[in-house]
Each structure stands twice: as C-alpha cells, then as structure tokens.
Amino acid sequence: MFNEKEIVHRILKSDLYAFEVLVKQYENLVFTILNRMLKNKEDVEDICQEVFIKVHKNIKTFQFQSKFSTWIAQITYHTAINYIKKKEKERFQVYPKEIDHFYFTSDNPEALTIKNNVTDYVNQLIEQLPLQYKTVITLYHINEFSYQEIEEITQLPEGTVKGYLFRARKLLKEKLEQYLKNEIR
Amino acid sequence: MKKWSDAEIQSLLEDEILKNNPVLDHDELEDYKMYQQLFDIVGTKPIATLPGGFAKKVVHQIQYRQNRANNVLFYSLIGILPLLGMVVVEHLFDAAFLVGLIQTILKFKAMVTFCVVSFFIIQYFDKRYIRVVW
C-alpha cells in the first residue's frame, strides 16, 4: 500500500528508492496531462522527467496542505506552460479573447480516416481544442480532479474552469452528434 | 421547447443523477445519452504510457546531477583552498594584520551581527513562506 507521508519522509532522508516508488505511483498522472497539453509528443517523456526532477528538488516545500497528486499536477501544468512559451513559441495567454469563439473547422482527410473509431475521433477532436479546454477536460475527466483542485492547479477561477469545461463538452457533443447521425445513414 | 439546457444536462451527469430514474423528454433524453457517451469516451484513460523503467531513468538522472554538483564543489575547493591557505599562512605571521582584522570586526560588530542574523532570518522565511514558482 502506498503511504504518501512515509514515502515523502523517506525521500527527505535522501532515500532514492522511495523516490522511485513515488515516480511509479504518479507517472501516469504526469504523462496524461503532458500528453494532452503538448503538441510535440516526442518531447513528452523528457518533460515528464523534468517534472519529477522538480518534484525531487522541491519536495521539502510540500507541507501536506493539499493532496500530493494536486501538488504534482500543479508542477506538471506550470512546467508544460513554460515549455509551450519557450519551445513551441505559441502565443500563450491565460485568458485568450478568441477562446469563446472557437469552433471546429470541417474535417481534414486525417480526421475522416480516423472516424472509423468513435473514441479515436473524439480524442482527435480534443487535440484540436484550445489548450485551456483540453487541459480542463483532461484534469476533470481522466485525472478526476474536482473544480477546486483544478483551480489550485491552473490558478484559473472556478467559474472559468466550469465555463471552459461546459463549452468544450458542448462543442464535442455537437460533433459527436453529427458523426453518429452520419454513421447511421 | 427543451426544459433542460445543455449546462443542466451536463450537471446531471456530473452529479450522476438520473442514472436509474430518467424524467427527461425525448429530445432531452437524446442529449443526455449523447453527453453520457461523450463522458464515457473523454474519461477513458489513454492507451499510450511512459516506457517501462521510466522511474529508474529519473532516479539515475537525479544521481548523475547530484554527483556532478558534488564534483563541481569538490574541484572548486581543490582549486581555491590552496590559494586561500597561502594567503592565510602569509598573514598569520603578520601581527599587524591580525590586530587590524580583529579591530575592524570589533568596530563593526553590531553591523556584522545584524548581517549574520538577517541572513538566517531571510533563509528561514524563504523556506517556510515564500511560494515556489515552478
């Protein structure tokens, strides 16, 4: 059984085996967030490694005031944002003005091929969503964080998180509806 | 006209209400089912994962960085210590220098004490209260 407090205590005493156990426990959490947020999938593993090195370096500052998974997700989110700003040279804004006017464009040939599988199709649509939308979708649905925890991780107000999540799901539902109608025909 | 908006239907699913007791009209029920299918898909964990042995790789990287930092410190000391030693040895035999040094420290003892205490206070508050920026 994974005992968070004991593991952290051992890591603070320079036990690297304990840190390896911690990495195994949280590697999927870090991977799912980064895999959704970063466009360049080849760099995901390197950034995952960078996240865990930051966790190791800063673990002495963790005061058990939040869940450990929330703290790791917070480091992961901010590392990804820094990477996007530096490497992907994307004009990153916390509250992009155009986000409320985002709509899916018509399907490209790649999307049409992928339509054979509804799950792959939806995942491909999520990839096209604005960064903030796909981040909140991942944190809420895959990592099962609450609105308050997502607010803590992203530093976006709870109302904004709810708004982004609602609109992302509405857009996806509309596309899914169209897809299933076409499939029935 | 639909009585339930998309936001309300999403809330119903979030709160897992209606699973066994649907009270929605036909159109609303269609929306509800569509959202239910969407929730199932977006909540599915991805098949892709990190390669096996990732945790070991991270630990090796940390060990490598720690060793490198220790080596840099060690070789820096090897370079600096003999130089410092030479300076100290040279001045140890110079009584005037030692007297001057002690007098200077005594003259500014309040300032020296203030600087040392401030340093440790800043270190303490930095570790305890300053928010870490990732």
Interface residues (C-beta under 8 A of the other chain):
Chain A: L16 Y17 F19 E20 V21 V23 K24 E27 N28 F31 T32 N35 E45 C48 Q49 F52 I53 K54 H56 N58 K60 T61 Q74 I75 H78 T79 N82 V118 T119 V122 N123 I126 I137 H141 I142 F166 R169 K170 L172 K173 L176 E177 L180
Chain B: D6 A7 Q10 D31 M34 Y35 Q37 L38 F39 I41 V42 G43 T44 K45 P46 A48 T49 L50 P51 F54 A55 K56 K57 V58 V59 Q61 I62 Q63 R65 K127 V132 V133 W134
